[in-house]
Amino acid sequence: MDLIRNYIGGTWQAAASGRTQDNLNPASGAVLGKVVASGADEVAAAVSAAKAALPEWRSLPAPRRGEILFRAAGILRRRKDEVARALTLEEGKSLADAGGEVQRAINCMEFSAGEGRRSFGQVIPSELPSNLIYTRRIPLGVVALVTPWNFPVAIPVWKAAAALVCGNTIVLKPASSTPWCAQLITEIFAEAGMPAGVWNVIFGPGGVVGDTLVNHPDVAAISFTGSNDIGQRLYGLGAEKGKKVQCEMGGKNALIVLDDADLELAAAAAVQGAFYSSGQRCTATSRVVVCKEVAARFTELVLARTAALKVGDGLTPGVQVGPLVDEKQLGTVLKYIEIGKGEARLLCGGERLKGELASGNFVAPTVFGEVSRDHRLAREEIFGPVLSVLAVPDEAEAFAVANDSRYGLSSSVYTRDVGRVFRYIDQIETGILHVNSPTVGGEAQVPFGGLKETGVGGREQGTTALDFFTEWQSIYIDYTGSRRTVSFY
């Protein structure tokens, strides 16, 4: 891989500082290439390019903007295997998971492209004769997108596609550990005919690049996905500047297993949700809240399925669990495993893998039992292959424990009782609810996001994505041709 450079105003550009950092394969530690480390000057240049491109892009009819997104989706479909392989090499998830992520990105592109023909306003009846009132959406302007490493193809695409079809220009700040994916996405949008300056990418440290973007007077809005600490800080900075800010942050998702559940089905879902993508999903299953009557049998099934998982390099056929993305995340997960050993009962895993996997960031899929709702294992986001099992006496306590979290992204219930299903829907405090299916998963046409400290600033995906990336105008047209007295409230 050549040096990955910034993309500003339609050209690839090195950083003025000349500084670079290695891009590492988390499964082997091998150097995949290098990426520039940018500073405030590069951010300013990217924002300037986006601002210059804005008038022409926003004046292009929305269906025409959608046509470019449709072309980009077709190119990504053609290059799907290539992008999936790069994703696995750079982020670590299995090739099957990577392929699923790329397909999600294609779906999001196609959905947003279609919204170019459906960005509807309303004609609203007036209380006055010969007066027409209608509403329309208008773009915000230059939008900054700050995206994470765990879905380095899908998340930049689902943010960018919605922003672009609405007529905004963008500056993307991708995660430093997954620059190759951002480069490939940029190539695809350029090949699709995206005008110079509409799409810009800056690589560099989050503190420098992110803060410069938030504070830049020509950036109208920021859409962020990442940790609560960073998201809440960016939200505060944006509020001080009067900018729109959207943050998708943490999760501590619970899978609820009631005493009438199909335990085989629930165990399969728990293992998939907890360990696929190495647990590095905001919707990953971190807690299982199970009724005591079936807890022993359920846990037995989970342990059997966990033992059968194949861990290794994501490019190896049959591998289901890859490495953690980098040494920092590896250290975080190992720290929580040690905390868990002091709080609860370790049932399996609980160690960094050695032998032929010693050079990578591999942790054995880990299950803890006898976890209490007040344990750190049950309250803090780990973002790794660690599952906590909490046994409760009944349905009411199961719902109460599931809700006992600062987060509210995703949840799931396993039951055969339709009454329990609707009580779950009525009582559970998450933005995404699943019935007899895992906590992970979603579709491009459906709003994505959570409650409580999980998110702020509006939902992503679906038609609701347009709400963040546009503002409303209300337009009054008086065609009487004469002066009249009007009272407005």
N, C-alpha and C positions, 0 to 999 in steps of 0.2 A: 504494500500500500504506500502510495506517495504521501507527502505531507498534506494533511487536511487543513485547508485554509478557509478564511471567512468568505462569504458570498455577499457582496455589496454592490448594489446598482447593476446587477447582471454580470459581474466579473468576480473571479476568485482572487482574493487578495491576502497577502501575508500580513501578520501583525507588525507594527512599527518597532516593537521592542525586540523582535527576533527570538523571543522566548517560545519554547515548545514544551510539550509533555508527552510521555509515552502513552500509547493506547495499548492496553494489555488484554490478553485472553485470560479470563478468570479461571478457566479449566486447567491451564498449563503454566500460566505466568509468562508465556511467550509474548514478545513485543510484536503487535500487529502493524504498527506504524507510529507516526507522530502527528500531533495536532497543535495548531498555534494557540498561544495564550494571549488573549487580547486585553486591551485596557479601555479607558474612557474615550480615547481618540477614535478608536474603531467603532465604538458604540455610537458616537456622535455622527460619524460618517454614514453608518447604516440608517440612523433615524433621518438624516438629511436626504438620503436617497429615497427612503420610503415617503417622506413628505413631498418630494418633487414629483414622484410618480402618482400621488394620490388624485389630483384633479382628473387626469385622463382615465384612471381606473374606475373611479366612482361614477364617471359619466358614461362608461360602457354599460349598455343595458344588462340587467342582472341575468337574463337568459344566456347572453354571450359569455358572461363570466362563468356561468354554469357549464358551458360547452368546454371551456379550458379544463375545468375540474373533471368532466367526463373523460377527456383525453388523458389526463393524468392517471385516472383510475385504470384506463385501458393499458397504459404503459406499465403501471405497477403490477397489473395482472400478468402481463407478459414477463416481467422481471421478478415475479413472486419468489421463485426458488432461489435466485441470486440474493435478494434482499433478506429472505429468511435465513440463509446460510450466514450472511454477514451478521445478522442479529444474534445468532447462536454463538458465533465466534467472539463477538464483542460483549454481549450481556450474559451469556451462559445458559439460557433456557434451552430445553430440548428442541430439536428441529421441528417436532410436531407442534409444540407450543408456539414456536416462532412462526410457523406457517399459519396457525390460527390467528396470531396477532396481525400478520400482513393482510390476511383476508378481512379482518375487522377494519383495517385502514381503508381497504378498497370499498367496503360497504359504506363507511362514513363519507368517503369522497363522493360516491354515487348518490347517497341521500342528500348531501349538501348541494350537489350539482342540481338536483331536481328542485331544490328550494329556490333556485334562481327564477323558476317560472311560477312560484307559489308564495312569494313574499308579499302577501296580501295586506292591504289596509281595509278600511271600511268606509262606506258612504252612510252618513248618519243623518237622520231626519232633523231639520231645523225647526225651531218654533216660529221662524219668520217666513213669510212668503218670498218666492223668488230668491232663495238663498240656498246655496249648495255647501254642505260640509263634508269633508272627507279627511281621512288620515293616511299617512304613509310612513314607512320606515326609511331612515337615512343612516349612512355609516357614521361611525365615530371618528375615524381618521386613522392615524398611525397607532397600531396595537402591538404591544409587546407580549410575546408568548414565552413563558419560562416553564420548561418541561423536564420530567424526571428520567432516570435511567431504566426503570423497570418495564416500561412500555415505550421504547424509544422510537418506534415507528407509528403505532396507533395513536398515541396521545398528541404528538405534534400535528399529525394529520387531522384528527377530529377537531382540534382547536382551529388550525389554519383554514381548513375547508369552510367551516362556518364563517370565520372572519372574512375570508376572501369573497365568498359569494355575496356577502352583504355590502361589499364595496370598500372594505378597509384595506390598507396596506400593512404589512407585518414586518417585525423584527423578531426572529426566533432565537432564543438563548437555550440551546439543548444542554442536557447534562454533560459534564466534562468527561465522564467515563464511557459515553456512547456516541462519539462524534461521527463514526463511520455511517451509522444509520441516518444521521441528519444529512450527511453529504449525499447519500444515495437518494433520499427524498428530494433534496434540492435539485439534483440532476433530473429527476423525473418531472418536477414542475417546470423546470427550464425547457426540457424537451417538449412538454405539452404546449408551450407557447406563452408562458407567463411573462408579461412585459417586464423589462429591466426596472428594478427598484420596487416592484410590488412585493417580492419575496426576498428577504435578506436574512442571513444567518451569521451570528457572532459566537465564536468559541472562546471561552475563558473562564476565570474563577467566578463563581456565583456572586460573591460579595461585591466585587468590582463591577461586573457587567450588569447584574440584577439591580443594584442600587442606582447605577447611572441611568438605566432605562426608566426606573420608577420616578426618578427626580428630573428627567429631561422634560422641558416645557412643551415639546412637540409630541410627546407620547400621551395619547388620550386615555388609554386603558391598558390594564395588565391582566392577563389570564395565567394563573399559576397552578401547577400541581406539584406537591412535595410535602415536606414535613410541616407540622403545626408551628414549630418555632419560627421557621423562615416565612411561612405563609402569613402568620399573624403580624410579623414585623412588616412585610411588604404591604399588607392591608392597611396598617397604621400609617405608613409613609404615603401611600396613595391617597388616603383620606385627607391627610394634611394638604395635599396638592389639589384636592378636588377631583381626583381621577376615579373612573370606574375600576374596581378591582374584583376579580373572581378567583377564589381559592378553593381547590379541592385538596384535602389534607389527609389526616390519619383515619385509621379504622381499627376496630377490635371486634371483629365480626363473630357472632355466635350462631352455631347450628344447634337447634333445639330438638331433642329426641324425646318424644312423649312415650308413655308406656304401651301404647297401641301401635307404635311405628313398625314399619318393615325394617328390621335391624340390619339386614344385609344391604339393603339399599342405602340406609343412613350411614353405615360404616364406609361404604364405597365413596359416598359423597364427602364424608369427613376427610378421608385420606386424599382424595383428589384436591379438595379445597385447601387443605393444609400444606401439601407437599409438592404439587405440581408447580412449575415455575419457582421451585425452592421456597415457596411461601412468600415470594417477593411481589405480591399483588396487594393493592389497597383493599380488595374484596376477599382476600384469603381467609379461610376459616382458622381463626386463632383460638376460639373457645368452643367446646362442645358442652352444652348444658343438658344433662340426661337424667331422666327419672330413675331413682334408686332401684326400683323394681326390675329394671332391665339394664342397669349400668354395667354389671359384671359381664353379661353376655355381649353387650355392645362393645365394651372395651376389648374383650377377647377377639372379636371380629376385626376391630381396628388394628390391633397389634399384629394379627396374622397378615392383613393386607399391607401393613407398613413393612413388615419383614420381607415381603415379596417384591418391594419396589426395587427397580434397577437404578442405581446412582452412578453418574459418570459424565464424561464429556457429552454434551448435547448433540454432537454430530454422530455419535455412535448409535447405530440402530437399536431400538428398544429401550433406550435410556428415558426414564421418566422424570428424574430429579437431577438437575445440573448443579453447578457451583453457585455460591453467592457472588455478587457482582465484583467485589473488590475486598481488599484486606480490611478496610475500615468497617464494612458491613459484617465481615467475618468476625471481627473483634466484638462488635455489638451483640451479635447472636450468641457467641460463646460466653459473653458476660451474663446475658440473661439465663443461659443454661446453668451457670454456676449459681445465680440467684435462685433459680428454681430448685436446684438440689438442696438448698437450705430451707425451702418453704414446703415442698410437696414431695411426692414419691415418683422417682424416675422409673418409667416402665420400659423404655427402650431408647436407644440412641444416646444422645448426650455427649458427643465428642466430635472432634475434628477427625476426618478420615485420613488414614495414613496409607502406606503401601504405594501402589501405583497411582493413587490420587493425591499423594502428599504434596505435589507441587501446585495443586489448585486450591481454590477456596471452598472446599467441600466439608459440609457438616452432615452427620448421619441424621436422617429423619427422626425426630425426637418426640416422644409422648410422655406427658406427666399426668399422673393420677392423684387423687386426694387433694385437688386444688380447691382453695377457698376463694370466695368472691373478693376478699380483701387482699389476696396475695398480689404481688407485683406481676406475676405471671398472668393473672387474670385482668389486669388493669392497664398495663403499658404496652404500647405497640412494639413488637419485636421485629417484624418484617423478615422472617426467616422460617425454616422448616421445623417449627415448634408448635405442638398442639397441647392444649390444656383441657383436661376432662374434669368437669364439675358435676357432682351428683347432687340432686335436689329431691325433696319428697313428693312434689306434685306439680301439676300444670301451673298453678298460680305462682309458685316459687320459681319455676322455670322461666316464666315471662319476666318476673321481677329481677332475677339475676341477669338475664339477657339484657335488660334495660339499664342495669347498674354499670354504666360506662359513660365517660365523657364524650365518646364517639357515637355516631349513629349512621354508618354508611350502609351496610348490608347485613341481612340475617336470613335464616332459613328455619323451617319447621318440618318435622317428619311425624305424620299422624295419618290415621285412616278416618278420622272423625271430622265431618264437615263443620260441625259446630265449633270444634277446637280451631279449625282453620280460620274461621271468621273472628273468633276471639283473639287469635294471634294477630290478624290484620288490624283489628281495632286497637290493640294494646301495645304493639311493638313499636319502638321509637327509632326506626331506621328509614332511610330514603328509598332503599331497595329491599323488597321482601320476596322470598322464594318459598314455594310450597312443594315439598317432596322433590326438591332439586338443590344442588350445591349453592353456597353463598356466592360463588364466582359466576361470571357470565353476564351478558347483556347484549342488546341489539342496537344498531345504529339509529333506528328511528324512535328510540325510547329515551326519555330524560335520564341522565346519570348524575348522581350526587347524593349527599347525605344530610343528616340533621345534626344538631348540637355543634360540637367543635370540629366535625368532619368537614364542613364546607360553609362558604359564605359568598354571596355575590351572584347567585343564580345557578341554574343547572346547565350542564353541558349535554351535547347530543340532542337528537330529536328536534322538533320544531322550536322547543324552548331555547335552544342554543342561539337562535336569532335575537332573543330578548336581550342577551348581554351585549352582542356585537352591533346593536342598532339603537337609535333613539327614535321616538315618535314625533311627527309633526302633525298638528291639527290645522286644516286649511279651510277658511271661510271665503266663499265667492258670492258676492252680492251682484245679481244681474238685473236689478230693477232699473238701473240707469238714472236713479234720482236719489236725493238726500233723504235719509230718514233717521229718526231717533231710535237708538238701540241701547238697551240696558244690559250690561254684562255683569255677572257676579264674580 
